[in-house]
Amino acid sequence: MTTHHQHDDASAQLGYTRAPAPPGSQLDWASTVTAPTEFVPYIYTEAEVERITGRRRLSIAAVGCGVAGLGLGVIGVFGLPPALIAITLALIARTTENRARTLWLSGLVSGLVGVLLAAGWIVFISRTVLPLL
C-alpha cells in the first residue's frame, strides 16, 4: 500500500526510476539486479588457484642457480655459469611471476654476488698465478 507522491512523478520523468511492469508480464532484467558484484564472494576454481600460486618455477630455479653460483664461486671461477643463469631466470621471472617477487629477487641478488665472486677469482688468477707461469 503505497501512496502517490508528487516527487515520484518528477523522478520518473528524469529517468531515475523505471515504470512498473504491466501485471502478468516478465520483469526487466535490470530490475532483478540487487547488489553490486563486489559484495558477492568469488570462488576460485582449481585451475585459477594453480595459475595464481603455481607460477613460481622460474623464481625457484633462479634461487637454486644463484645458490649454486655462490657455492661454486667461493671455491673458484666455476660459479660463473650458474650465476649467469640465475640472473637470466630472475629477469624473466620478474615479468612473468609478479607474486613471487621475493624469490626472483633472491635469485637475482645471489646471481649478482656469484658473478662478483667469479670476477674476483679471475682478477686474482690473472694477477697472481699468470705472472708465475
RAFEN-V995672 format. One line per field, one symbol per residue. burial: 1 if it has 16 or more other ideal C-beta (glycine too) atoms within 10 Angstrom, else 0. A space follows every 10 residues. Layout:
BEGIN
burial: ???
END
This chain:
BEGIN
burial: 0000000000 0000000000 0000000000 0000000000 0000000000 0000010111 1111111111 0110001011 0111111111 0011001001 0011111111 1111101100 1000000000 000
END
